[in-house]
């Protein structure tokens, strides 16, 4: 499921990348920015095109579409400034 969550987040136009503050450890690889357990925790770096308060609910919805009813915690770890 961690890889599906990763793909859903990276498909959002305001997500620049996932942050390595948290991770899921899979055989032979890590999925940075996603931890799946009784809760789903994600850490993202957002572009500055839209207000954070608008983007975070959209990200929660995308993750819920993959993870089902598990609570979703979204951490905005950083912003990527557009030039």
VEXKEVEX-143333 format. One record per residue (C-alpha): residue in one letter; x, y, z. Coordinates in steps of 0.5 Angstrom, whole numbers, padded with zeros to 4 digits, always signed. Layout:
BEGIN
AXYZ;...
// end
This chain:
BEGIN
X+0000+0000+0000;X+0006+0005+0001;X+0008+0005-0006;X+0000+0006-0008;X+0000+0012-0003;X+0007+0015-0006;X+0004+0015-0013;X-0003+0018-0011;X+0001+0024-0007;X+0006+0025-0013;X+0001+0025-0018;X-0002+0032-0014;X+0001+0038-0018;X+0002+0042-0012;X+0007+0036-0009;X+0014+0037-0011;X+0017+0031-0007;X+0016+0027-0001;X+0020+0028+0005;X+0025+0023+0008;X+0023+0025+0015;X+0019+0018+0015;X+0019+0012+0011;X+0016+0005+0010;X+0021+0000+0009;X+0020-0005+0004;X+0024-0011+0001;X+0030-0008-0002;X+0027-0001-0002;X+0025+0005+0002;X+0019+0009+0001;X+0020+0016+0003;X+0015+0020+0006;X+0010+0015+0007;X+0009+0011+0014;X+0003+0006+0014;X+0000+0003+0020;X-0006+0004+0024;X-0005+0011+0021;X-0002+0013+0015;X+0003+0018+0016;X+0006+0022+0010;X+0011+0028+0009;X+0011+0032+0003;X+0014+0038+0000;X+0009+0043-0003;X+0010+0048-0009;X+0008+0055-0007;X+0002+0056-0012;X-0004+0055-0007;X-0005+0056+0000;X-0003+0050+0004;X-0010+0050+0008;X-0013+0048+0001;X-0008+0043-0001;X-0008+0038+0005;X-0015+0036+0005;X-0014+0034-0002;X-0008+0030+0000;X-0012+0027+0005;X-0017+0025+0000;X-0012+0022-0005;X-0009+0018+0001;X-0016+0015+0003;X-0018+0013-0004;X-0012+0008-0003;X-0012+0007+0004;X-0019+0006+0006;X-0022+0008+0013;X-0015+0009+0016;X-0014+0016+0019;X-0009+0020+0015;X-0004+0025+0018;X-0001+0030+0013;X+0006+0034+0015;X+0008+0039+0010;X+0015+0039+0011;X+0018+0044+0007;X+0016+0049+0001;X+0019+0049-0006;X+0019+0056-0008;X+0017+0057-0015;X+0021+0062-0019;
// end
